Amino acid sequence: MVPPPAPAHPDVGALCREVGGRLVGDPDVVVTSVAQDSRRVGPGALFCCIRGERHDGHDHATGAVAAGAVALLVEHELTVDVPQVVVADVRAVVGPAAALVLGRPAERLRTVGVTGTNGKTTVVTLVGHLVDRCGGTADVVGTLTGARTTPEASDLQERIARDVDAGVEVVALEVSSHALVLGRVDGIRFDVAAFTNLGVDHLDFHGSVEEYFAAKASLFTPDRCRRAVVWVGDPWGRRLAEAVEAEGAVELVRVSFADALERTWDGREWRWVWRDRPVSLARPGEHDVANALVACEILVALGHDPAAVAAAVSGAPGVPGRFERVDDRVGDPELPVVVVDFAHTPDALASALAAGRRLVGPGGRLVVVFGCGGDRDATKRPQMGGVVARLADVAYLCDDNPRSEDPAEIRRQVLAGVPSELRSAVVEVGDRRAAIRDAVAATGQGDVVVIAGKGHETGQTAAGVTVPFDDRVVAVDELRARSERGGGR
């Protein structure tokens, strides 16, 4: 049964009690919204003064008050004429504060949080599809829906509140490790939390793999979730499952390939038996089977009938930028198969190339276009070089999003992971468009080209400037030019 709505629009005194703060000023002022960005403040807002890497929200408090903020959440008192709630860490309490102001919307529907290095987007998209096919309504929130994988706490609570008003029954949310550390999902106790895997990523933020894992694992505590669905085909997943089971406070479901009986790839789709029911999925990646198994168990944990869930998998739509095939937009049989994939970690790249290998025709080659982003975890760069050298026949190393870094230095670090005896198979191009053009021009029928790293992204950032760039659009342009020129590889 859906609980009755919690009282919304509390006064500042109630807010202060909720977050354990110290009140300065009138406790009876009513708050109607919460904002972390001073540019989004409106009348009746609580403005949260967060200290960031580049900006301190306290410096924008006066402007927020002028824009209509009626109260502030601060870490030290300010000389402004509105009530202030003083706490040790503003970021840590924004979620609970926003939840209170908006009437605790996450308690009015079902919530699913999916974390892991790879597969989050695919799993939440599958969950949304399965809920819809099983007769429910879902909102999917993540990489494809906003600037951040997981929205800031106040934005997330606001979105869930809108979902409640719209009659949405399930919110499926990608939960990043950053979000867990920075409190973006605080104020939500997920009905189901799911873990996909753990690889090398974000060590620039977390410092070590152990800290990265600890951030992910923090989602699976009883104050953050009721049920856990954990992929144990991953060693970190097995470790997580053991910890959850030892704690004993969260209902646990282990998922692995053992749940996909008679698993086979017939050249067009995967087929397997799950809970005594046939399932099929028209995607070549074995990791897609893993993602589908996790999504199916999430649906069962939400109370859906396994028979309906199994039947719904076969119609699952593709996910933008996740092994998205683009050569079929041109329709020339002499062209190579070309797919665009978001793979930007060693494990994800290995999975994408394994999927691509399944599509290579007789005598064909597997070709990859890839790079590594700047201002991100640099430890994975040589590992990605090693992956393509081991799994692809030819690789074109180009720029991804260099951001503020020297693109040539990023490429040098990638090449450092390529064994000397395989170096001749890696062509350093730099310019991404030129790399895609060269890969398409050098391939033909029977070959597969995997363009990895940017997926659904529609821009490329270098030296502080972002220009339009969509791997899918560029690839189609080059395929059409290649078709018009004619000739094989």
CORSUL-V834128 format. One record per helix or strand. SS is the DSSP state (h for helix, s for strand). FROM is the first residue (numbers start at 1). TO is the last residue. If there is no record, write none. Layout:
SS;FROM;TO
SS;FROM;TO
This chain:
s;11;11
h;12;19
s;22;24
s;30;30
s;33;35
h;38;40
s;45;48
s;51;51
s;56;56
h;57;66
s;71;74
s;83;86
h;90;101
h;105;108
s;110;115
h;120;133
s;138;141
h;153;166
s;170;174
h;177;181
s;190;195
h;203;206
h;209;220
s;225;231
h;235;247
s;251;255
h;257;259
s;261;265
s;270;274
s;277;281
h;286;301
h;306;313
s;324;325
h;327;329
s;337;341
h;346;359
s;366;370
h;380;391
s;394;398
s;403;403
h;407;415
h;420;425
s;426;430
h;432;441
s;448;452
s;459;462
s;465;468
h;471;485
